[in-house]
Amino acid sequence: MKVLITGGLGFVGTQLSVRLLEKGHQVTVVDHSPEPRDDTPEEAIYVSGDTAVQGAWQEEIADQDAVINLAGASIFTRWNDEIKKLIYDSRILTTRNVVEAMPKKTVKLLCSTSAVGYYGFRGDEELTEEDAPGDDFLASLAVDWENEARKAEDKGVRVAITRFGIVLGKTGGALGQMIPAFKKFVGGPLGSGNQWFSWIHMEDLLNAFIFVLDNEDIKGPVNFCSPNPVRNRDLAKALGRVLRRPSFLTTPGFMLRLVLGEFGLVLLEGQRVVPAKLAKHGYAFRYPDITAALEQVVKED
């Protein structure tokens, strides 16, 4: 299968390229860097382009069997109006450009990323793909993002909306910021620690993508997260145990809001999301337990 990945030089895209190549697929990577990075597989075809802008990179799409849309500016920073516009436009415009470049009945599958932030802040409520969206910035972004992707259905494309939980891996993401703090003995819960943390190990994320590619009856929203979400304080305890460091140093909520503004509220809330659709179709998680997942990441580190 010929697979094109937007945002292919990122935290997920780089490792997904490797996994797809291992499975015998042909991979084209699109990203904004003029040149591929050192860790980009040599076997991958690299195309430079700003996916938020129409351009020659779109010509690659017509020849693909599947497109995996991962592109989007990082949300892990202090938000202001300019940053929120960048976060929004990088996702909406990229997805719009991807879909517009698809000829009818040529591309078979679009896997377009979204996030569990789609559900908003819902306390202890357990959420599946059937639940309604929230109304905060990230939820509204996710709704618009997903709606752009669904337009590919009008072209006969199977669309899977992959709603990511927090991805746990050694080369970046949340743990890339948390592990150094714990190693310096300054790690612990955020705010009350009661907020739910929906997560997925990188290995399961990669395997879930392969699972969706291989199962033609999977479409619509698919929660890419462990069946066992944890509260933030339990994540901190588990990471402390794995690293053999204390995990009691709480970061006060007011400090997070002071430093990170609106994004600080996202870290203090959260969602309790479960992967009902993956379970329905028989996906078996390799790392369903947070401690085992963290042990594997730290071992690699």
Secondary structure, 3 states (H helix, E strand, C coil): CEEEEECCCCHHHHHHHHHHHHCCCEEEEEECCCCCCCCCCCCCEEEECCCCCCCHHHHHHHHCCEEEECCCCCCCCCCCHHHHHHHHHHHHHHHHHHHHCCCCCCCCEEEEEEEHHHHCCCCCCEECCCCCCCCCHHHHHHHHHHHHHHHHHHHCCEEEEEEECEEEECCEHHHHHHHHHHHCCCCCCECCCCCEECEEEHHHHHHHHHHHHHCCCCCEEEEECCCCCEEHHHHHHHHHHHHCCCCCCCECHHHHHHHHCHHHHHHHCCCEECCHHHHHCCCCCCCCCHHHHHHHHHHHC
